């Protein structure tokens, strides 16, 4: 079993091509958006799903989970058991690889909103983490996939999940628009470290397989 076996099944089912027209037998880049969003779903389900929320937040939470389910089914609905297990193993390996980076981002985000109470800090940091995952997954998607007719730069489910998490953050803490993680050096450094770690994982996965 190779990554290319999984990718070929996925592309055939959804009428997609790889941007450069070829993929190494164990290049995990085309599967990376799904792997990243598995981390986001785990974070969301652990920290956000159990919370008691008012109507609008509850609706946004439901919509986020629904979009994740649709996104996840893009891949898994067309895989047999062996291929699905193969992808799940990749997801587990990646999660372990970036676990410390996730914690650093979470702490940096909590420090950015330290005027809030502790529970709100935890919620905001988790939603921000999910938002970051969505952005990195979307970036990867645009670099990897294209339709038969044009470059597929957008994935609607990823865009919606990013939008829903952002709206939830503002409803939880009524954040002002000037709270920008890009201008907070500890947080931007933590995000950059996570992206670099992900790049390292991509290279090492293909190299050692």
Protein Blocks (a to p, Z undefined) as FASTA:
>chain_A
ZZklmmmmmmmmnopacfklpacfklcklmmmmmmmmmmmmmmmmmmmmpccdfklmmmm
mmmmmmmmmmmmmmmmmpcfklmmmmmmmmmmmmmmmmmmmmmmmmmmmmmmmmbcfklm
mmmmmmmmmmmmmmmmmmmmmmmpccfkbccfbcfklmmmmmmmmmmmmmmnopafklcf
klmmklmmmmmmmmmmmmmmmmmmmmmZZ
